Amino acid sequence: MKKDAVMPSMESVRIFREKLEQPAGVFGPFMITSDPAFVEAAGNAGYDFVLLDMEHGPGTFQNLQNLIRAANVVNVFPLVRVPRGTDIWIDRALDVGAGGVLVPQIDTAQQAKEAVSAAKFSPAGSRGTCRFVRSAGYGAIPGSEYFAKAQDTVVILQAEGKKAFDNLDEILEVPGIDMLFVGPYDLSSSLGLIGQIEHPKVMEYIQDIVRRAGAKGVKVGCFADNAQSARKLRDLGVKFVGYSCDTAIFMRAASEDVETFAL
């Protein structure tokens, strides 16, 4: 008997978008281990999303699909930070089942337009059309249904420094942006405060970005080193917190255990 094909990542998109409208927003880790077990563990821990990092992590697109499968198993939203550069990375991440993409190094409105275009099928964009990929059930989903539903994938653009801040109003005018993600380390560096991500001037910039983006109907995300910093960002109006990363979370927990044992 033929099974009904599903698009599990698109169901997680719906849940993710609903959570974004709640006061608490969403909270999840960057993941660089390339091990599906860590993805499943993160989902079971209760995170709202996993941010699979193809920019700084050692993973390949061959094993990315297995990380996304693991996310689908535990019903956690699979978001992929693609490498900087060409639109083919966006296309490939979505083809293997990402529910959304985080695109780094966006400094201008033109770069924003190109990123959104790469993530959307025609007429909204220029994403290559193929329904024999994992995100379409390898052809089991009718083309018309797949291409329509896949237009709802999430597009998050990473504004990394003062140049993006200076061009913020023009970037926010680009249609199709779901969220602007602030990289506080790059922002602090561009302000001459490298590494001081909770410096009052850095926090002032983040708060101004939240205000200006909110006026355009665009939500703001940000990176936090720890849960306490994440709560501060949430109180500023940040709706999406990318938290630490899987290796750092494991190392911190392991270090605490070692210290406790040694007492």
N, C-alpha and C positions, 0 to 999 in steps of 0.2 A: 504494500500500500504506500502510495506516495505521501511524504510528509509535507505539511505546509511550511514553506520557507519563512524565515523571520529575519529582521534586521535588528539584532539586540542592541547595538550601539545607538541606534536612532531612538529606541525606547528610553535609553539612559539619557539621551539629549533632553527629552521631555521632562524627566524627573529633575535633571540638572537645572533647567530653565525655571521650573517651579520653585526650587530651593533658592535660586538667586533673588526671587521676589520676597523671600522671608527676611525678617530683621537680622537673623544670624548670618545670612549669606552662606558661602560654601568654603570648605577648608580641606586641603589635601596636600600630599607631599610630592616634591619632585622625585623621580626614580631613575637611578643610573646603573643599577646592578645588572640589568638585562636578565634577571631571573624571574620567571613567572610566579614562583612561590612567594616572592616578596610582594608582587601585585595582589595575589589572592589574600595574603596576610593583611595587606593594607585595606582591602575591601572588607574583610571580616572584622577589622578593628573599628570600622564605622566611618572612615573618611568619605567625603562626598565625591571626590575624584582622585585619580592618579595622573600625574603629569609626567609622561614618559619622555625622557630628555634625550633627543637625538642630536642636540647641539654640543653638549658637554659630556654626555655619556659615551661609553664605548660600543653601544649597540649598533646593529645593522638592521636594514629593512627586512632582511630575511627572518630575524628573530623578533622583530617588532610585532608581527602578526600573532606570535605566540603570547606576547605580553598582553595584547588586546584581547585574545581569547580568554586569558586568565581573568581580565577585568570583566568580561561578559559573564563568566561563570559565577562571580560573586556580585554581579549587578552594580558595579561601581563605574562611574563615567570615565572612559578612556580619552584623555587629551594628550596630544603629541606636540612637543616643542620641536619644530623642524630645524634642520641646519640653516644657517643664513645663506642667502644666495639666490638660487633659481626657483621658479615656481614648480618644477618637477617634484621637489620634495613634498610640497603641499599635496599635490595630486596623488603621489604614492602613499602617503600616510592615510589619506582618506580612502583610497582604494583597498587598503588592508583592514579597514574597519574603524579608524579613529572617529570619535564622535565630534571632534573639533581639533583645531590647530592653534598653537601659539607661535606667532611669527616674530622672530627677534629682529633687532636693529632697524626699527621703523622710525625714520626721522623726518619724513616729508609726506605730504598728501599724495604725491605721485606713487611713492612706495606703498602707501596704504591702499591705493586703488589697485595696484598690481597684485597685492596679496589677496585682497577680497576677490578679485577676478579669478585668480587661480583656484580658489576654494568653491566656486559656484559654476554650475553648468549654464550654458546659454539658455535664455538671453541675458541672464544676470551676470555671467562671467565667461571665462574661457577654459574652464576645466575640461580635460579630455574625456570623451564619453565612451565608456566601456562597461557593459553589464555582466561581464564574465569574471569579475573580481570578487574578492572575499566579501566586501561590503554589500554586494548585490546577491549574495548566496551563490556565487559562481554561475550565475545565469538563472537560478531558480526564481528570482524575483522578476516579474514582468518589467520590461524596460521602462514603460511609462510610469509605473508605480515607483520604481527605484529612483529614477531621475527627479521625480517630484519630491519624494520624501527626503532625499539626500541634500536638497537645497537648504534644509534646516540645520545643517552642521554648523557648529559654533566657530566663529572667527575672532580670535583675540590677538591684538597687535601689541607688541612690546615696545614701549617708549623708553629709551635707555639713557637719555641724558638731556642736557640743557638745550641742545639743538631741537630735539623733539618738543620740548616745552615751548620753545620760541615759535614753533610751527603748529602748536596744539590746536588752535582754532580752525586752521585749514584741514588738519587731519580729521578732526571731529565732524567735519562736514561730509566726509566720504560715506556714501550709503553702504550698508552691509556690515559695519563694524559692530560686533556684540559687546566688546569690552576693550579697554585700554589697560595694559598691564605695565606697571611702573617697576623698573629695575632699580631699587634703591642704592645698590652698590655703584652702578654706573652713574646714577644721578649724583651721588655724593662725590664721586671722582670728578665729574664735570663741574662741580661747584667748588673744587679745591679742598674737599673734605673727605678724601678717599677713606672708605671703610667706616666712616662715622654715620651709619645709616639712621640713627635716632637723634642726630644733631637737630636742634630746633629749626635751623634753616632748611634742612632736608625735609623735615616733617611739615614745615610751612609750604614747601613746594607741593608735596603730596596732597595736602589739604586743598590747595588751590586747584590742582588737577581734578580732584573729586568734585569740587564745586562747578568748574567749567564743563566737565564731561557730563555731570548730572543735568545741567541746563540744556544739553543737546540730546539727552535721553540715552547716553552711553555709560555703562557701568565701569567701575575701576577695580582692577586687581593689583596686588602688590606681593612682594616676597617678604617673608618674615623668618628670622633665624630660630625663633622659639615661640611657644604658645602664648606666652605673656605679651610679646610684641605683636602677635597676631590679634589679640584682643584689643590692643591699643589702636591698631589699624581699623578694625571693625568699628570701633567707637568713632573713628574719623569719617566713616561712611564707605570704607572699602568693602566691596561685596564678595570678593574672591581673594583668598589668601593662599598662595603657594608657599608651603611650609618646609623649610630645611630640605633634606633629601634622605632617602632610605638608608644610605650608608652612615650618615651622620646620626640619624635617629638610633640606629642599631648600636653605634659606637658609644653614644651617650648613655644608653640604657645599660650596655655591658660594663662601662666604666663605673657606673653607680653600683652595679652588682658586685664588682670586684672590690670597691671601697667598703661596701657593707660587709662582705665576707671577711675582709682583713681587719675589721674592728675587734 
